[in-house]
Amino acid sequence: MSNSGSNRKAVPEAKEALDKFKMEVADELGVPLTDGYNGNLTSYQNGSVGGYMVKKMIENQEKQMANK
């Protein structure tokens, strides 16, 4: 599996929803994320947003699987 372009979305149509989700998570965590440049944030701050997004997505999927 090639690692080039690993930041591409599997479903490009979901980009807007993922961006909204990212901003909601950043707000929950108190990370001052903006739509533009975020180079002023630490790696820890940026990583916490991504990590928490994954955690919430897994929780939602587990709930869906349990309800089937």
OpenMM code with the backbone's topology and positions (N, CA, C; nanometers):
from openmm import Vec3, app, unit

residues = "MET SER ASN SER GLY SER ASN ARG LYS ALA VAL PRO GLU ALA LYS GLU ALA LEU ASP LYS PHE LYS MET GLU VAL ALA ASP GLU LEU GLY VAL PRO LEU THR ASP GLY TYR ASN GLY ASN LEU THR SER TYR GLN ASN GLY SER VAL GLY GLY TYR MET VAL LYS LYS MET ILE GLU ASN GLN GLU LYS GLN MET ALA ASN LYS".split()
positions = [
    Vec3(0.0849, -0.1183, 0.0000),
    Vec3(0.0000, 0.0000, 0.0000),
    Vec3(0.0889, 0.1239, 0.0000),
    Vec3(0.0663, 0.2104, -0.0900),
    Vec3(0.1449, 0.3324, -0.1021),
    Vec3(0.1002, 0.4348, 0.0005),
    Vec3(0.1953, 0.5123, 0.0517),
    Vec3(0.1634, 0.6145, 0.1505),
    Vec3(0.1465, 0.7517, 0.0866),
    Vec3(0.1721, 0.7619, -0.0432),
    Vec3(0.1568, 0.8917, -0.1076),
    Vec3(0.0091, 0.9263, -0.1171),
    Vec3(-0.0234, 1.0488, -0.0822),
    Vec3(-0.1622, 1.0910, -0.0864),
    Vec3(-0.2454, 1.0309, 0.0250),
    Vec3(-0.1823, 0.9946, 0.1360),
    Vec3(-0.2551, 0.9288, 0.2447),
    Vec3(-0.3566, 1.0213, 0.3109),
    Vec3(-0.3515, 1.1499, 0.2780),
    Vec3(-0.4434, 1.2449, 0.3379),
    Vec3(-0.5702, 1.2612, 0.2548),
    Vec3(-0.5833, 1.1819, 0.1470),
    Vec3(-0.7023, 1.1887, 0.0624),
    Vec3(-0.8200, 1.1237, 0.1333),
    Vec3(-0.9377, 1.1769, 0.1103),
    Vec3(-1.0599, 1.1230, 0.1694),
    Vec3(-1.1061, 1.0020, 0.0889),
    Vec3(-1.1498, 0.8972, 0.1582),
    Vec3(-1.2048, 0.7798, 0.0911),
    Vec3(-1.3360, 0.8161, 0.0233),
    Vec3(-1.4096, 0.9096, 0.0847),
    Vec3(-1.5369, 0.9563, 0.0291),
    Vec3(-1.5279, 1.1086, 0.0215),
    Vec3(-1.4816, 1.1619, -0.0923),
    Vec3(-1.4635, 1.3071, -0.1042),
    Vec3(-1.5881, 1.3887, -0.0711),
    Vec3(-1.7054, 1.3313, -0.0944),
    Vec3(-1.8300, 1.4019, -0.0662),
    Vec3(-1.8491, 1.4297, 0.0830),
    Vec3(-1.7742, 1.3603, 0.1678),
    Vec3(-1.7881, 1.3762, 0.3129),
    Vec3(-1.6981, 1.4866, 0.3678),
    Vec3(-1.6210, 1.5533, 0.2822),
    Vec3(-1.5249, 1.6533, 0.3296),
    Vec3(-1.5896, 1.7614, 0.4144),
    Vec3(-1.7001, 1.8148, 0.3699),
    Vec3(-1.7662, 1.9226, 0.4436),
    Vec3(-1.8123, 1.8749, 0.5819),
    Vec3(-1.8699, 1.7560, 0.5882),
    Vec3(-1.9165, 1.7009, 0.7157),
    Vec3(-1.7981, 1.6728, 0.8090),
    Vec3(-1.6875, 1.6231, 0.7542),
    Vec3(-1.5691, 1.5962, 0.8361),
    Vec3(-1.5080, 1.7258, 0.8891),
    Vec3(-1.5060, 1.8285, 0.8069),
    Vec3(-1.4542, 1.9579, 0.8521),
    Vec3(-1.5397, 2.0137, 0.9658),
    Vec3(-1.6702, 2.0007, 0.9519),
    Vec3(-1.7615, 2.0475, 1.0572),
    Vec3(-1.7391, 1.9679, 1.1855),
    Vec3(-1.7260, 1.8363, 1.1715),
    Vec3(-1.7010, 1.7482, 1.2857),
    Vec3(-1.5700, 1.7861, 1.3542),
    Vec3(-1.4669, 1.8138, 1.2742),
    Vec3(-1.3363, 1.8522, 1.3290),
    Vec3(-1.3473, 1.9798, 1.4110),
    Vec3(-1.4219, 2.0768, 1.3619),
    Vec3(-1.4378, 2.2027, 1.4346),
    Vec3(-1.5175, 2.1825, 1.5634),
    Vec3(-1.6183, 2.0954, 1.5594),
    Vec3(-1.6969, 2.0654, 1.6798),
    Vec3(-1.6095, 1.9993, 1.7862),
    Vec3(-1.5271, 1.9047, 1.7444),
    Vec3(-1.4377, 1.8355, 1.8378),
    Vec3(-1.3368, 1.9335, 1.8956),
    Vec3(-1.2786, 2.0180, 1.8112),
    Vec3(-1.1813, 2.1166, 1.8593),
    Vec3(-1.2466, 2.2077, 1.9628),
    Vec3(-1.3699, 2.2475, 1.9376),
    Vec3(-1.4422, 2.3321, 2.0318),
    Vec3(-1.4639, 2.2589, 2.1646),
    Vec3(-1.5036, 2.1317, 2.1571),
    Vec3(-1.5237, 2.0506, 2.2783),
    Vec3(-1.3964, 2.0426, 2.3614),
    Vec3(-1.2838, 2.0297, 2.2923),
    Vec3(-1.1552, 2.0140, 2.3608),
    Vec3(-1.0923, 2.1468, 2.4000),
    Vec3(-1.1499, 2.2566, 2.3540),
    Vec3(-1.0939, 2.3875, 2.3840),
    Vec3(-0.9720, 2.4227, 2.3006),
    Vec3(-0.9591, 2.3589, 2.1846),
    Vec3(-0.8471, 2.3857, 2.0936),
    Vec3(-0.8914, 2.4955, 1.9969),
    Vec3(-0.8184, 2.6069, 1.9909),
    Vec3(-0.8593, 2.7202, 1.9056),
    Vec3(-0.8282, 2.6973, 1.7575),
    Vec3(-0.8916, 2.5982, 1.6990),
    Vec3(-0.8710, 2.5626, 1.5584),
    Vec3(-0.9470, 2.6604, 1.4697),
    Vec3(-0.8853, 2.6996, 1.3589),
    Vec3(-0.9510, 2.7888, 1.2637),
    Vec3(-0.9592, 2.7199, 1.1279),
    Vec3(-1.0354, 2.7782, 1.0363),
    Vec3(-1.0472, 2.7227, 0.9014),
    Vec3(-0.9184, 2.7348, 0.8218),
    Vec3(-0.8394, 2.8351, 0.8520),
    Vec3(-0.7175, 2.8591, 0.7755),
    Vec3(-0.5941, 2.7972, 0.8388),
    Vec3(-0.4916, 2.8768, 0.8485),
    Vec3(-0.3612, 2.8354, 0.9005),
    Vec3(-0.3684, 2.8090, 1.0505),
    Vec3(-0.3126, 2.6965, 1.0941),
    Vec3(-0.3122, 2.6610, 1.2357),
    Vec3(-0.1715, 2.6281, 1.2846),
    Vec3(-0.0722, 2.6878, 1.2228),
    Vec3(0.0669, 2.6623, 1.2597),
    Vec3(0.1029, 2.7115, 1.3980),
    Vec3(0.0173, 2.7929, 1.4568),
    Vec3(0.0434, 2.8429, 1.5911),
    Vec3(0.0054, 2.7404, 1.6983),
    Vec3(-0.0625, 2.6333, 1.6600),
    Vec3(-0.1021, 2.5306, 1.7553),
    Vec3(0.0081, 2.4267, 1.7705),
    Vec3(0.0123, 2.3643, 1.8873),
    Vec3(0.1144, 2.2618, 1.9112),
    Vec3(0.0734, 2.1304, 1.8455),
    Vec3(0.1698, 2.0420, 1.8296),
    Vec3(0.1404, 1.9089, 1.7761),
    Vec3(0.0430, 1.8371, 1.8677),
    Vec3(0.0576, 1.8572, 1.9974),
    Vec3(-0.0319, 1.7944, 2.0947),
    Vec3(-0.1758, 1.8404, 2.0738),
    Vec3(-0.1948, 1.9702, 2.0531),
    Vec3(-0.3298, 2.0224, 2.0320),
    Vec3(-0.3910, 1.9646, 1.9051),
    Vec3(-0.3159, 1.9698, 1.7964),
    Vec3(-0.3669, 1.9170, 1.6697),
    Vec3(-0.3922, 1.7672, 1.6787),
    Vec3(-0.3007, 1.6952, 1.7410),
    Vec3(-0.3155, 1.5506, 1.7554),
    Vec3(-0.4333, 1.5119, 1.8415),
    Vec3(-0.4608, 1.5918, 1.9435),
    Vec3(-0.5732, 1.5594, 2.0309),
    Vec3(-0.7045, 1.5690, 1.9555),
    Vec3(-0.7145, 1.6634, 1.8632),
    Vec3(-0.8368, 1.6770, 1.7833),
    Vec3(-0.8553, 1.5524, 1.6962),
    Vec3(-0.7526, 1.5149, 1.6236),
    Vec3(-0.7618, 1.3968, 1.5370),
    Vec3(-0.7878, 1.2694, 1.6158),
    Vec3(-0.7194, 1.2540, 1.7270),
    Vec3(-0.7375, 1.1344, 1.8093),
    Vec3(-0.8778, 1.1245, 1.8656),
    Vec3(-0.9327, 1.2366, 1.9098),
    Vec3(-1.0668, 1.2364, 1.9665),
    Vec3(-1.1716, 1.2135, 1.8581),
    Vec3(-1.1448, 1.2638, 1.7376),
    Vec3(-1.2355, 1.2383, 1.6255),
    Vec3(-1.2448, 1.0874, 1.6004),
    Vec3(-1.1313, 1.0206, 1.5972),
    Vec3(-1.1291, 0.8766, 1.5728),
    Vec3(-1.2030, 0.8038, 1.6844),
    Vec3(-1.1787, 0.8438, 1.8084),
    Vec3(-1.2455, 0.7806, 1.9221),
    Vec3(-1.3973, 0.7916, 1.9098),
    Vec3(-1.4463, 0.9104, 1.8751),
    Vec3(-1.5906, 0.9314, 1.8625),
    Vec3(-1.6479, 0.8530, 1.7441),
    Vec3(-1.5742, 0.8450, 1.6333),
    Vec3(-1.6221, 0.7694, 1.5179),
    Vec3(-1.6325, 0.6204, 1.5513),
    Vec3(-1.5345, 0.5691, 1.6258),
    Vec3(-1.5379, 0.4281, 1.6648),
    Vec3(-1.6554, 0.4026, 1.7589),
    Vec3(-1.6761, 0.4918, 1.8554),
    Vec3(-1.7897, 0.4770, 1.9476),
    Vec3(-1.9218, 0.4746, 1.8719),
    Vec3(-1.9378, 0.5653, 1.7754),
    Vec3(-2.0614, 0.5696, 1.6971),
    Vec3(-2.0811, 0.4421, 1.6162),
    Vec3(-1.9743, 0.3901, 1.5585),
    Vec3(-1.9845, 0.2678, 1.4796),
    Vec3(-2.0190, 0.1495, 1.5700),
    Vec3(-1.9587, 0.1430, 1.6880),
    Vec3(-1.9900, 0.0349, 1.7810),
    Vec3(-2.1376, 0.0388, 1.8217),
    Vec3(-2.1903, 0.1582, 1.8445),
    Vec3(-2.3318, 0.1723, 1.8798),
    Vec3(-2.4200, 0.1231, 1.7654),
    Vec3(-2.3849, 0.1596, 1.6412),
    Vec3(-2.4627, 0.1160, 1.5266),
    Vec3(-2.4588, -0.0353, 1.5135),
    Vec3(-2.3428, -0.0944, 1.5347),
    Vec3(-2.3282, -0.2393, 1.5221),
    Vec3(-2.4062, -0.3113, 1.6325),
    Vec3(-2.4106, -0.2540, 1.7514),
    Vec3(-2.4826, -0.3162, 1.8624),
    Vec3(-2.6330, -0.3114, 1.8425),
    Vec3(-2.6817, -0.2135, 1.7683),
    Vec3(-2.8250, -0.1998, 1.7438),
    Vec3(-2.8765, -0.2846, 1.6306),
    Vec3(-2.7892, -0.3539, 1.5606),
    Vec3(-2.8321, -0.4348, 1.4449),
    Vec3(-2.8730, -0.5725, 1.4892),
] * unit.nanometer
topology = app.Topology()
chain = topology.addChain("A")
for resn in residues:
    res = topology.addResidue(resn, chain)
    for name in ("N", "CA", "C"):
        topology.addAtom(name, app.Element.getBySymbol(name[0]), res)
